[in-house]
């Protein structure tokens, strides 16, 4: 069974950084792309970017190019997202999600989400 | 960026009735391979989103056949037949044609 296990809630001060993780079991991340999506309190879903874990290539939404840094460690089957220069409007739940070969058209599996709260 | 616009539902929907959710894209999602890159997700309260439909009309594994997707290149519909209590949540459409991937603002389904 494919599972995405995300790291626990984070409380960050304005101007600092946090690094979130997403560990995949049951599927080799080298065979897919890892996407990240956020959801601000009471709002909809927003795509942040994706990484190809096989080669480290990344694509970001324009507004996240200087905010998020995506990396992956294929040896541990884990993807990471660092959020820098935190501001109050970075407060959100952050999800990781993947496609799989059997369901190539959409995000078939999602992590449970990591709540990031930015507050002094 | 491709803008996705979703319609609202006349909530609450009586249990056992059908509900149709609309989504419109600012650009055709029909690609040269013949596939239309439009997905539907359901996010139940307090949960992560769940993929329901991809390529506009293909149900994801394990998804009830009460859910069906249809449409053209820019106008799409998710139909839920015989709505049940477990269908409550927010439905999102998403375009998967080009980066940045974009979602609709969501359509809330409540059951009576």
Contacts between the chains, C-beta under 8 A, distances in Angstrom:
chain1	res1	chain2	res2	distance
A	35	B	101	7.5
A	37	B	49	8.0
A	44	B	90	7.8
A	44	B	92	6.7
A	44	B	103	6.0
A	44	B	104	7.4
A	44	B	105	5.0
A	44	B	106	4.7
A	45	B	41	7.8
A	45	B	43	7.7
A	45	B	49	6.6
A	45	B	92	5.7
A	45	B	94	7.7
A	45	B	103	4.5
A	45	B	106	7.6
A	46	B	103	7.1
A	47	B	100	5.6
A	47	B	101	4.2
A	47	B	102	6.6
A	47	B	103	7.0
A	59	B	99	5.3
A	61	B	99	7.6
A	61	B	100	4.0
A	62	B	100	7.0
A	95	B	48	6.0
A	95	B	49	7.5
A	97	B	49	7.9
A	102	B	61	6.6
A	103	B	51	6.8
A	103	B	54	6.6
A	103	B	60	5.5
A	103	B	61	6.2
A	104	B	54	7.8
A	105	B	35	7.5
A	105	B	37	7.2
A	105	B	39	6.5
A	105	B	54	3.0
A	105	B	55	4.6
A	105	B	58	6.5
A	105	B	96	6.4
A	106	B	39	4.0
A	106	B	41	7.6
A	106	B	51	4.6
A	106	B	53	7.9
A	106	B	54	3.8
A	106	B	60	6.9
A	106	B	94	7.1
A	106	B	96	6.4
A	107	B	39	7.7
A	107	B	41	7.5
A	107	B	49	7.3
A	107	B	51	5.8
A	108	B	51	5.3
A	108	B	60	6.3
A	108	B	61	7.5
A	110	B	48	4.0
A	110	B	49	5.9
A	110	B	50	7.6
A	111	B	48	6.8
A	112	B	48	5.9
A	113	B	48	5.8
